[in-house]
Amino acid sequence: MASEATPDFQLAMRSAKKAIALQPTLAAACGVLAKLYMENGQYQEAIEQCRKSLSSDPKDLTAVYRLIQALRKTGQKQEIPELLQRLAQLREQATQDERERYRYKLFEDDTPTKQPAKP
C-alpha cells in the first residue's frame, strides 16, 4: 500500500485531480486516480473513478479490472459476475483488434511494367 505521506504520491494525486478538474471526462486521468486510490486503500473512491472512466470509455479494460478489484475489497460482489463477463468480452475484442492490426496482406500486381524507351 502506498503512503499518502510520500511527496511523489501526493504529487501524483494532485496532478490526477487537477486533470479531472480541467477535463472531467478524461478517462485516463480517472484511471490514474482510481489506481492511486486503490494503492492507498480508498476503495470506494476508486470505484467512483472507475465508473467515471467507464462512462467516458466503456471499452477501458483497466477500469473494468480495477472496478472488479475494488468491489471485491468492499464486499460488493453482486455486480462482479457481470463485470467478469464484460472483461472477458473486452479482452477477446482487444485480441481480435490486435490480430487485425498486425495481419499482413499480400497483393500481386498483374499490370505489366513499362520498359524505358530506347533512344
C-alpha positions as CSV (number, residue, x, y, z in Angstrom):
1,M,0.0,0.0,0.0
2,A,1.4,3.4,-0.9
3,S,1.7,6.0,1.7
4,E,-0.1,9.3,1.3
5,A,2.8,11.0,3.1
6,T,5.3,10.5,0.2
7,P,5.8,13.5,-1.9
8,D,5.6,11.5,-5.2
9,F,2.2,10.1,-4.1
10,Q,0.9,13.5,-3.2
11,L,2.1,15.0,-6.5
12,A,0.5,12.2,-8.5
13,M,-2.8,12.6,-6.6
14,R,-2.8,16.4,-7.1
15,S,-2.0,16.0,-10.8
16,A,-4.7,13.5,-11.4
17,K,-7.3,15.5,-9.5
18,K,-6.3,18.7,-11.4
19,A,-6.5,16.9,-14.8
20,I,-10.0,15.7,-13.9
21,A,-11.0,19.2,-12.7
22,L,-9.9,20.6,-16.1
23,Q,-11.5,17.9,-18.1
24,P,-14.0,15.7,-16.1
25,T,-14.5,13.2,-19.0
26,L,-10.7,12.4,-19.3
27,A,-10.9,8.7,-18.8
28,A,-7.1,8.3,-18.5
29,A,-7.0,10.7,-15.5
30,C,-9.9,8.9,-13.8
31,G,-7.9,5.7,-14.3
32,V,-4.8,7.1,-12.7
33,L,-6.8,8.5,-9.8
34,A,-8.5,5.1,-9.4
35,K,-5.1,3.4,-9.3
36,L,-3.9,5.8,-6.6
37,Y,-7.0,5.3,-4.5
38,M,-6.5,1.5,-4.8
39,E,-2.9,1.8,-3.7
40,N,-4.0,3.8,-0.7
41,G,-6.8,1.5,0.3
42,Q,-9.5,4.1,-0.6
43,Y,-11.7,1.5,-2.5
44,Q,-15.0,3.4,-2.5
45,E,-13.2,6.4,-4.2
46,A,-11.6,4.0,-6.6
47,I,-15.0,2.6,-7.5
48,E,-16.3,6.1,-8.3
49,Q,-13.3,6.9,-10.5
50,C,-13.6,3.6,-12.4
51,R,-17.2,4.2,-13.1
52,K,-16.4,7.7,-14.3
53,S,-13.7,6.3,-16.6
54,L,-16.1,3.7,-17.9
55,S,-18.8,6.3,-18.6
56,S,-16.3,8.1,-20.9
57,D,-14.7,4.9,-22.3
58,P,-16.8,1.8,-22.0
59,K,-14.0,-0.3,-23.5
60,D,-11.4,0.5,-20.9
61,L,-10.1,-2.9,-19.8
62,T,-8.1,-1.5,-16.9
63,A,-11.0,0.4,-15.4
64,V,-13.2,-2.8,-15.5
65,Y,-10.4,-4.8,-13.9
66,R,-9.9,-2.2,-11.2
67,L,-13.6,-1.9,-10.6
68,I,-13.8,-5.6,-10.0
69,Q,-10.9,-5.5,-7.6
70,A,-12.3,-2.5,-5.6
71,L,-15.8,-4.1,-5.5
72,R,-14.2,-7.3,-4.1
73,K,-12.3,-5.3,-1.4
74,T,-15.5,-3.6,-0.3
75,G,-17.6,-6.8,-0.3
76,Q,-19.9,-5.5,-3.1
77,K,-20.0,-8.8,-5.0
78,Q,-23.4,-8.7,-6.7
79,E,-22.0,-6.8,-9.8
80,I,-18.8,-8.8,-10.2
81,P,-20.1,-11.8,-12.4
82,E,-21.4,-9.3,-15.0
83,L,-18.2,-7.3,-14.9
84,L,-16.1,-10.5,-15.3
85,Q,-18.1,-11.4,-18.4
86,R,-17.6,-7.9,-19.7
87,L,-13.9,-8.1,-19.0
88,A,-13.6,-11.4,-20.9
89,Q,-15.5,-9.9,-23.9
90,L,-13.3,-6.8,-23.9
91,R,-10.1,-8.9,-23.8
92,E,-11.4,-11.0,-26.7
93,Q,-12.2,-7.9,-28.7
94,A,-8.8,-6.4,-27.9
95,T,-7.1,-9.6,-29.1
96,Q,-9.1,-9.6,-32.3
97,D,-8.3,-5.9,-32.9
98,E,-4.6,-6.6,-32.4
99,R,-4.7,-9.5,-34.8
100,E,-6.3,-7.3,-37.4
101,R,-3.8,-4.6,-36.9
102,Y,-0.8,-6.9,-37.4
103,R,-2.2,-9.0,-40.2
104,Y,-0.2,-8.8,-43.4
105,K,-1.9,-8.6,-46.7
106,L,-0.1,-9.6,-49.9
107,F,-1.2,-8.3,-53.2
108,E,0.1,-9.3,-56.6
109,D,0.3,-6.7,-59.2
110,D,-0.7,-8.1,-62.6
111,T,-0.1,-4.9,-64.6
112,P,2.9,-5.1,-66.9
113,T,5.7,-2.7,-66.1
114,K,6.7,-0.3,-68.8
115,Q,10.1,-0.6,-70.3
116,P,12.0,2.6,-70.7
117,A,12.1,3.7,-74.3
118,K,15.4,3.1,-76.1
119,P,17.0,6.2,-77.7
